[in-house]
Amino acid sequence: MSARRSAASSPSAIRVAVAGLGWMGGLHARCYRRFAEAYPELDVSFSLAVAASRAESLREEAERRWGFERTVAAPGAAATAADVDLVSICTPNSEHADLAVSAANAGKAVWIEKPVGRTLEEVQRVHDAVQRNGTVLVVGHNYRSSPAVRELRTRIADGRIGTVEHVRGHYDAGFATDPAAPLTWRFSEAQAGGGASSDILSHLIDLAQYLNGPVAEVVGRLRTVHASRPLPAGTGGHFGGRALNEVGEVDNDDIAVTLASFANGSFGTLNASRVSRSGENALVIEIHGSLGYASWNSEHPNEFLWRDRTMSAVSKEYVDAGMPEYGRFLPGPGLGIGFDDVKLIELGELVKLLRGMPSEAATIDDALRVARVEDALRRSTASGSWIAVS
Protein backbone atom coordinates (compact mmCIF):
# COMPACT_ATOMS: atom_id res chain seq x y z
CA MET A 1 0.00 0.00 0.00
CA SER A 2 1.49 3.32 -1.06
CA ALA A 3 1.86 6.07 1.51
CA ARG A 4 -0.38 8.16 -0.73
CA ARG A 5 -3.27 5.70 -1.18
CA SER A 6 -6.79 6.59 -0.12
CA ALA A 7 -9.88 4.82 1.17
CA ALA A 8 -10.46 3.31 -2.25
CA SER A 9 -7.31 1.19 -1.99
CA SER A 10 -7.66 -2.56 -2.08
CA PRO A 11 -6.69 -4.49 1.07
CA SER A 12 -3.02 -5.45 1.17
CA ALA A 13 -0.07 -5.92 3.45
CA ILE A 14 1.79 -2.72 4.31
CA ARG A 15 5.53 -3.37 4.26
CA VAL A 16 7.33 -1.65 7.12
CA ALA A 17 10.81 -0.72 8.23
CA VAL A 18 11.70 0.00 11.85
CA ALA A 19 14.72 2.26 12.40
CA GLY A 20 15.99 1.99 15.96
CA LEU A 21 15.51 -1.22 17.94
CA GLY A 22 15.45 -0.16 21.57
CA TRP A 23 12.36 -0.48 23.73
CA MET A 24 10.26 1.75 21.48
CA GLY A 25 11.35 0.05 18.28
CA GLY A 26 10.32 -3.27 19.79
CA LEU A 27 6.98 -1.78 20.76
CA HIS A 28 6.37 -0.64 17.19
CA ALA A 29 7.13 -4.16 15.98
CA ARG A 30 4.66 -5.64 18.48
CA CYS A 31 1.97 -3.22 17.32
CA TYR A 32 2.44 -4.20 13.70
CA ARG A 33 2.14 -7.89 14.60
CA ARG A 34 -1.05 -7.34 16.64
CA PHE A 35 -2.81 -4.91 14.34
CA ALA A 36 -4.99 -7.19 12.19
CA GLU A 37 -6.47 -8.85 15.29
CA ALA A 38 -7.37 -5.52 16.96
CA TYR A 39 -8.64 -3.78 13.79
CA PRO A 40 -10.27 -6.48 11.64
CA GLU A 41 -12.66 -3.99 10.01
CA LEU A 42 -9.76 -2.15 8.35
CA ASP A 43 -8.62 -5.36 6.64
CA VAL A 44 -4.96 -4.38 6.83
CA SER A 45 -1.93 -6.40 7.80
CA PHE A 46 1.73 -5.50 8.12
CA SER A 47 4.81 -7.25 6.81
CA LEU A 48 8.01 -6.65 8.79
CA ALA A 49 10.48 -6.04 5.98
CA VAL A 50 13.52 -4.25 7.42
CA ALA A 51 14.91 -3.53 10.88
CA ALA A 52 17.82 -1.13 11.42
CA SER A 53 20.23 -0.80 14.32
CA ARG A 54 23.95 -0.21 14.70
CA ALA A 55 23.95 -2.86 17.44
CA GLU A 56 24.44 -6.34 16.02
CA SER A 57 22.74 -7.95 19.03
CA LEU A 58 19.57 -5.93 18.41
CA ARG A 59 19.57 -6.79 14.72
CA GLU A 60 19.82 -10.48 15.58
CA GLU A 61 16.97 -10.13 18.08
CA ALA A 62 14.80 -8.37 15.48
CA GLU A 63 15.04 -11.37 13.16
CA ARG A 64 14.67 -13.96 15.89
CA ARG A 65 11.98 -12.34 18.06
CA TRP A 66 9.94 -10.25 15.64
CA GLY A 67 10.50 -12.08 12.37
CA PHE A 68 11.92 -9.24 10.25
CA GLU A 69 12.87 -10.39 6.77
CA ARG A 70 16.26 -8.66 6.93
CA THR A 71 18.27 -6.22 9.01
CA VAL A 72 20.68 -3.40 8.22
CA ALA A 73 23.09 -1.35 10.31
CA ALA A 74 22.25 2.04 8.77
CA PRO A 75 18.86 3.58 9.68
CA GLY A 76 18.95 5.65 6.50
CA ALA A 77 19.02 2.52 4.36
CA ALA A 78 15.84 1.30 6.05
CA ALA A 79 14.09 4.66 5.70
CA THR A 80 14.50 4.69 1.92
CA ALA A 81 14.30 0.96 1.11
CA ALA A 82 12.51 0.44 -2.19
CA ASP A 83 10.30 -2.38 -0.90
CA VAL A 84 8.98 -0.45 2.13
CA ASP A 85 5.73 1.57 2.40
CA LEU A 86 5.90 2.77 6.02
CA VAL A 87 8.88 3.68 8.20
CA SER A 88 8.96 3.70 12.01
CA ILE A 89 11.56 6.12 13.37
CA CYS A 90 12.59 5.13 16.90
CA THR A 91 16.23 6.25 16.89
CA PRO A 92 17.84 8.86 19.16
CA ASN A 93 16.50 12.37 18.58
CA SER A 94 19.49 13.61 16.60
CA GLU A 95 18.55 11.35 13.70
CA HIS A 96 14.80 11.99 13.61
CA ALA A 97 14.56 14.93 11.22
CA ASP A 98 17.00 13.62 8.60
CA LEU A 99 15.39 10.18 8.57
CA ALA A 100 11.87 11.65 8.32
CA VAL A 101 12.84 13.92 5.43
CA SER A 102 14.55 11.04 3.60
CA ALA A 103 11.52 8.78 4.09
CA ALA A 104 9.07 11.46 2.95
CA ASN A 105 11.19 12.26 -0.10
CA ALA A 106 11.12 8.56 -0.94
CA GLY A 107 7.30 8.56 -0.76
CA LYS A 108 7.06 6.62 2.50
CA ALA A 109 4.51 7.07 5.27
CA VAL A 110 6.19 7.74 8.62
CA TRP A 111 5.42 6.79 12.22
CA ILE A 112 7.91 8.79 14.29
CA GLU A 113 8.52 9.12 17.99
CA LYS A 114 8.68 12.62 19.38
CA PRO A 115 10.37 14.98 19.06
CA VAL A 116 10.23 15.16 15.29
CA GLY A 117 13.27 17.44 15.50
CA ARG A 118 15.57 18.99 18.08
CA THR A 119 14.65 22.53 17.03
CA LEU A 120 11.74 24.36 15.43
CA GLU A 121 13.79 24.62 12.24
CA GLU A 122 14.21 20.83 12.06
CA VAL A 123 10.50 20.24 12.59
CA GLN A 124 9.66 22.82 9.94
CA ARG A 125 11.98 21.02 7.51
CA VAL A 126 10.15 17.73 8.11
CA HIS A 127 6.80 19.49 7.75
CA ASP A 128 7.85 20.94 4.41
CA ALA A 129 9.02 17.54 3.13
CA VAL A 130 5.78 15.82 4.14
CA GLN A 131 3.69 18.55 2.52
CA ARG A 132 5.81 18.62 -0.63
CA ASN A 133 5.60 14.86 -1.14
CA GLY A 134 1.98 14.37 -0.07
CA THR A 135 2.86 11.64 2.41
CA VAL A 136 1.45 10.76 5.83
CA LEU A 137 3.36 11.33 9.08
CA VAL A 138 2.09 10.45 12.56
CA VAL A 139 3.92 11.45 15.76
CA GLY A 140 4.09 9.32 18.89
CA HIS A 141 2.14 11.65 21.18
CA ASN A 142 0.51 8.52 22.53
CA TYR A 143 -1.38 10.00 25.47
CA ARG A 144 -3.99 11.54 23.17
CA SER A 145 -4.85 7.97 22.09
CA SER A 146 -5.91 6.93 25.58
CA PRO A 147 -9.64 6.08 25.60
CA ALA A 148 -10.09 8.26 28.70
CA VAL A 149 -8.56 11.28 26.96
CA ARG A 150 -10.67 10.69 23.87
CA GLU A 151 -13.80 10.57 26.01
CA LEU A 152 -12.87 13.80 27.80
CA ARG A 153 -12.16 15.56 24.50
CA THR A 154 -15.66 14.69 23.26
CA ARG A 155 -17.34 15.81 26.47
CA ILE A 156 -15.41 19.08 26.64
CA ALA A 157 -16.15 19.84 22.97
CA ASP A 158 -19.83 19.19 23.66
CA GLY A 159 -19.79 21.99 26.26
CA ARG A 160 -20.53 19.76 29.22
CA ILE A 161 -18.15 21.67 31.51
CA GLY A 162 -19.04 25.05 30.00
CA THR A 163 -16.37 27.50 28.84
CA VAL A 164 -12.82 26.42 29.61
CA GLU A 165 -11.23 28.94 31.95
CA HIS A 166 -8.05 27.30 33.16
CA VAL A 167 -5.81 24.37 32.23
CA ARG A 168 -3.40 23.01 34.82
CA GLY A 169 -0.92 20.35 33.81
CA HIS A 170 2.27 18.82 35.11
CA TYR A 171 4.46 15.93 34.03
CA ASP A 172 6.55 14.54 36.87
CA ALA A 173 9.15 11.92 35.94
CA GLY A 174 11.88 10.54 38.15
CA PHE A 175 14.33 8.97 35.72
CA ALA A 176 16.95 11.71 36.26
CA THR A 177 16.69 12.25 40.01
CA ASP A 178 19.97 10.46 40.76
CA PRO A 179 22.89 12.81 40.00
CA ALA A 180 25.12 9.74 39.66
CA ALA A 181 23.08 8.40 36.73
CA PRO A 182 25.21 8.48 33.57
CA LEU A 183 25.33 11.28 31.00
CA THR A 184 23.43 9.56 28.19
CA TRP A 185 22.49 11.34 24.96
CA ARG A 186 19.25 12.60 26.52
CA PHE A 187 21.26 15.10 28.62
CA SER A 188 22.94 16.66 25.57
CA GLU A 189 21.33 19.55 23.70
CA ALA A 190 23.24 18.63 20.54
CA GLN A 191 21.95 15.06 20.61
CA ALA A 192 18.50 15.41 22.21
CA GLY A 193 17.49 19.04 21.85
CA GLY A 194 15.65 20.18 24.96
CA GLY A 195 15.64 18.14 28.14
CA ALA A 196 12.43 17.91 30.12
CA SER A 197 11.00 20.65 27.90
CA SER A 198 11.26 18.43 24.81
CA ASP A 199 11.24 14.90 26.19
CA ILE A 200 8.18 15.12 28.43
CA LEU A 201 6.69 18.64 28.37
CA SER A 202 6.05 18.05 24.66
CA HIS A 203 3.51 15.37 25.59
CA LEU A 204 1.74 17.79 27.92
CA ILE A 205 1.71 20.59 25.35
CA ASP A 206 0.21 18.27 22.75
CA LEU A 207 -2.44 17.04 25.19
CA ALA A 208 -3.36 20.56 26.33
CA GLN A 209 -3.78 21.71 22.73
CA TYR A 210 -5.68 18.53 21.81
CA LEU A 211 -8.20 19.22 24.59
CA ASN A 212 -8.29 23.02 24.60
CA GLY A 213 -6.97 24.37 21.32
CA PRO A 214 -3.77 26.22 20.45
CA VAL A 215 -1.49 28.03 22.86
CA ALA A 216 -1.08 31.66 21.78
CA GLU A 217 1.53 33.05 24.18
CA VAL A 218 3.89 31.79 26.89
CA VAL A 219 6.25 32.96 29.58
CA GLY A 220 8.46 30.53 31.44
CA ARG A 221 11.77 29.29 32.71
CA LEU A 222 14.06 26.32 32.12
CA ARG A 223 16.45 25.04 34.80
CA THR A 224 19.18 22.43 34.96
CA VAL A 225 19.39 20.94 38.47
CA HIS A 226 22.29 18.52 37.98
CA ALA A 227 24.90 20.42 35.96
CA SER A 228 27.18 17.42 35.46
CA ARG A 229 26.93 13.64 35.39
CA PRO A 230 29.37 10.74 35.10
CA LEU A 231 30.10 9.67 31.55
CA PRO A 232 28.35 6.47 30.42
CA ALA A 233 30.22 3.20 30.09
CA GLY A 234 27.95 2.25 27.18
CA THR A 235 24.72 3.19 25.47
CA GLY A 236 21.65 4.12 27.49
CA GLY A 237 18.34 5.97 27.48
CA HIS A 238 15.92 7.20 30.09
CA PHE A 239 16.95 4.66 32.67
CA GLY A 240 20.70 5.03 32.47
CA GLY A 241 23.22 2.21 32.68
CA ARG A 242 26.79 1.80 33.89
CA ALA A 243 28.83 4.95 34.53
CA LEU A 244 32.53 5.85 34.47
CA ASN A 245 34.45 7.98 36.95
CA GLU A 246 34.87 10.92 34.53
CA VAL A 247 32.09 13.53 34.41
CA GLY A 248 30.59 15.64 31.64
CA GLU A 249 28.33 18.68 31.40
CA VAL A 250 24.53 18.53 31.22
CA ASP A 251 23.49 21.32 28.86
CA ASN A 252 19.73 20.88 28.58
CA ASP A 253 16.96 21.39 31.12
CA ASP A 254 15.79 19.22 34.01
CA ILE A 255 12.75 21.38 34.83
CA ALA A 256 10.45 23.42 32.58
CA VAL A 257 7.86 25.84 34.01
CA THR A 258 5.36 27.54 31.69
CA LEU A 259 2.47 29.97 32.03
CA ALA A 260 0.36 29.81 28.87
CA SER A 261 -2.39 31.89 27.31
CA PHE A 262 -4.60 29.90 24.93
CA ALA A 263 -6.22 31.24 21.78
CA ASN A 264 -9.69 30.70 23.29
CA GLY A 265 -8.93 33.12 26.13
CA SER A 266 -8.21 30.57 28.85
CA PHE A 267 -4.99 30.43 30.84
CA GLY A 268 -2.84 27.50 31.82
CA THR A 269 0.20 26.27 33.73
CA LEU A 270 2.20 23.54 31.99
CA ASN A 271 5.18 22.25 33.95
CA ALA A 272 7.53 19.28 33.62
CA SER A 273 10.38 17.78 35.62
CA ARG A 274 12.61 14.79 34.99
CA VAL A 275 14.03 15.06 38.52
CA SER A 276 10.75 14.78 40.41
CA ARG A 277 10.32 12.50 43.40
CA SER A 278 6.52 12.76 43.42
CA GLY A 279 5.91 10.03 40.86
CA GLU A 280 7.62 7.72 38.42
CA ASN A 281 5.98 8.92 35.21
CA ALA A 282 2.88 10.97 35.93
CA LEU A 283 1.31 13.26 33.37
CA VAL A 284 -1.63 15.00 35.02
CA ILE A 285 -3.92 17.43 33.24
CA GLU A 286 -6.90 19.31 34.67
CA ILE A 287 -9.46 21.27 32.65
CA HIS A 288 -11.42 23.79 34.70
CA GLY A 289 -14.62 25.02 33.08
CA SER A 290 -17.31 27.53 34.00
CA LEU A 291 -19.71 24.63 34.71
CA GLY A 292 -17.46 21.71 35.54
CA TYR A 293 -14.10 20.00 35.74
CA ALA A 294 -12.11 17.16 34.14
CA SER A 295 -8.84 15.54 35.17
CA TRP A 296 -6.71 12.62 33.95
CA ASN A 297 -3.52 11.04 35.32
CA SER A 298 -1.38 8.85 33.05
CA GLU A 299 -0.40 6.64 36.00
CA HIS A 300 -4.11 5.75 36.34
CA PRO A 301 -5.01 5.71 32.65
CA ASN A 302 -8.27 3.78 32.84
CA GLU A 303 -10.09 6.30 35.02
CA PHE A 304 -10.68 10.05 35.20
CA LEU A 305 -12.26 12.68 37.41
CA TRP A 306 -15.36 14.42 36.13
CA ARG A 307 -17.96 17.02 37.11
CA ASP A 308 -20.44 18.65 34.76
CA ARG A 309 -23.39 21.02 35.09
CA THR A 310 -25.66 18.23 36.33
CA MET A 311 -23.42 17.18 39.25
CA SER A 312 -22.89 18.60 42.74
CA ALA A 313 -19.42 17.10 43.23
CA VAL A 314 -16.47 15.61 41.37
CA SER A 315 -16.79 11.89 40.65
CA LYS A 316 -14.32 9.23 39.54
CA GLU A 317 -15.36 7.39 36.38
CA TYR A 318 -13.88 4.25 34.85
CA VAL A 319 -13.30 3.80 31.14
CA ASP A 320 -15.73 1.26 29.68
CA ALA A 321 -16.49 -0.42 26.39
CA GLY A 322 -18.78 2.42 25.30
CA MET A 323 -15.86 4.86 25.21
CA PRO A 324 -13.51 5.32 22.23
CA GLU A 325 -11.47 2.23 21.27
CA TYR A 326 -11.59 0.53 24.71
CA GLY A 327 -14.00 -2.14 23.51
CA ARG A 328 -11.41 -3.41 21.01
CA PHE A 329 -9.50 -4.82 23.93
CA LEU A 330 -11.80 -5.40 26.89
CA PRO A 331 -15.54 -5.87 27.51
CA GLY A 332 -16.07 -3.80 30.64
CA PRO A 333 -14.71 -1.25 33.14
CA GLY A 334 -12.09 -1.93 35.78
CA LEU A 335 -10.02 -4.31 33.65
CA GLY A 336 -7.65 -1.77 32.20
CA ILE A 337 -5.76 -1.47 28.93
CA GLY A 338 -2.00 -0.81 28.96
CA PHE A 339 0.68 1.27 27.28
CA ASP A 340 1.09 -1.16 24.38
CA ASP A 341 -2.64 -1.00 23.66
CA VAL A 342 -2.58 2.79 23.48
CA LYS A 343 0.31 2.66 21.00
CA LEU A 344 -1.72 0.18 18.95
CA ILE A 345 -4.61 2.69 18.90
CA GLU A 346 -2.10 5.27 17.66
CA LEU A 347 -1.18 2.94 14.80
CA GLY A 348 -4.87 2.52 14.03
CA GLU A 349 -5.20 6.28 13.61
CA LEU A 350 -2.27 6.22 11.19
CA VAL A 351 -3.96 3.55 9.07
CA LYS A 352 -7.13 5.63 9.03
CA LEU A 353 -5.13 8.52 7.60
CA LEU A 354 -3.71 6.23 4.93
CA ARG A 355 -7.26 5.20 4.07
CA GLY A 356 -8.48 8.81 3.91
CA MET A 357 -10.68 8.32 6.97
CA PRO A 358 -11.24 10.74 9.89
CA SER A 359 -8.42 10.30 12.40
CA GLU A 360 -7.37 11.52 15.83
CA ALA A 361 -3.67 11.02 15.08
CA ALA A 362 -1.04 13.60 15.99
CA THR A 363 0.17 14.72 12.57
CA ILE A 364 3.14 16.77 11.42
CA ASP A 365 0.93 19.86 11.82
CA ASP A 366 0.43 18.98 15.49
CA ALA A 367 4.17 18.40 15.90
CA LEU A 368 4.86 21.84 14.43
CA ARG A 369 2.39 23.45 16.84
CA VAL A 370 4.17 21.77 19.78
CA ALA A 371 7.59 22.81 18.48
CA ARG A 372 6.46 26.42 18.19
CA VAL A 373 5.37 26.44 21.85
CA GLU A 374 8.68 24.88 22.92
CA ASP A 375 10.61 27.45 20.87
CA ALA A 376 8.62 30.30 22.45
CA LEU A 377 9.41 28.89 25.91
CA ARG A 378 13.14 28.85 25.15
CA ARG A 379 12.98 32.43 23.89
CA SER A 380 11.01 33.48 26.98
CA THR A 381 13.64 31.92 29.22
CA ALA A 382 16.28 34.03 27.48
CA SER A 383 14.30 37.28 27.50
CA GLY A 384 12.20 36.98 30.66
CA SER A 385 9.18 38.16 28.68
CA TRP A 386 5.92 36.84 27.31
CA ILE A 387 6.51 35.43 23.81
CA ALA A 388 3.86 34.98 21.14
CA VAL A 389 3.73 31.49 19.64
CA SER A 390 4.52 31.98 15.96
Sequence and secondary structure as in RCSB ss.txt:
>XXXX:A:sequence
MSARRSAASSPSAIRVAVAGLGWMGGLHARCYRRFAEAYPELDVSFSLAVAASRAESLREEAERRWGFERTVAAP
GAAATAADVDLVSICTPNSEHADLAVSAANAGKAVWIEKPVGRTLEEVQRVHDAVQRNGTVLVVGHNYRSSPAVR
ELRTRIADGRIGTVEHVRGHYDAGFATDPAAPLTWRFSEAQAGGGASSDILSHLIDLAQYLNGPVAEVVGRLRTV
HASRPLPAGTGGHFGGRALNEVGEVDNDDIAVTLASFANGSFGTLNASRVSRSGENALVIEIHGSLGYASWNSEH
PNEFLWRDRTMSAVSKEYVDAGMPEYGRFLPGPGLGIGFDDVKLIELGELVKLLRGMPSEAATIDDALRVARVED
ALRRSTASGSWIAVS
>XXXX:A:secstr
  TT  TT    EEEEEEE  SHHHHHHHHHHHHHHHH GGG  EEEEEEEE S HHHHHHIIIII  SEEES H
HHHHT TT SEEEE S GGGHHHHHHHHHHTT EEEE S S SSHHHHHHHHHHHHHHT  EEE  GGGGSHHHH
HHHHHHHTTTT SEEEEEEEEEE TT  TTS   GGG HHHHSSSHHHHTHHHHHHHHHHHH  EEEEEEEEE S
  EEEEESS  BTTB  EEEEEEE  S SEEEEEEEETTS EEEEEEESS SS SEEEEEEEEESS EEEEETTS
TTEEEEE TT SS EEEE  TTSTTGGGT SSTTS   HHHHHHHHHHHHHHHHTT      BHHHHHHHHHHHH
HHHHHHHHSS EE  
